Amino acid sequence: MMMPSILLAAAVAGATPATPAHPCAAEARTQALMLLRFHNDGDNRATIDPASLRKIGTVASLVGKRRFDVLEIWGSVYKGEYRMRLIYANPAGMCVLMGQEILEHSDPY
């Protein structure tokens, strides 16, 4: 009967605590879907992968010494896959979208 206890202890020791969601995660999902639809002329087949949302770092502001959070999320339209990066300021708990980029994940050559 000692084996199940050892296995349970090993599983608990190996588990990593879940990282808390970014305060702007819900806003980023909404903005990413709007950006993807805009980029594809309003195509309703646009979908995002909410599980792919992650903070990938920060960037310095152009004015002052503040930093902005960069959130990355993946989406698709029909057969095309897209990587979107949304740049957010978070003053006083608000989510202020400061910039966005979208790149198609493909090889044109």
Number of C-alpha atoms within 10 A of each C-alpha: 5 6 8 9 10 11 11 11 11 11 11 10 9 9 8 8 6 6 6 6 11 14 12 18 17 13 15 24 21 11 16 27 21 15 18 26 18 12 13 13 8 12 13 12 12 20 18 21 13 15 8 13 21 16 17 11 12 15 12 11 12 8 7 7 7 11 17 20 21 19 23 22 24 25 22 19 16 10 6 11 16 17 18 23 23 23 23 23 20 14 9 6 9 11 17 14 17 13 12 16 12 18 13 13 13 9 5 4 3
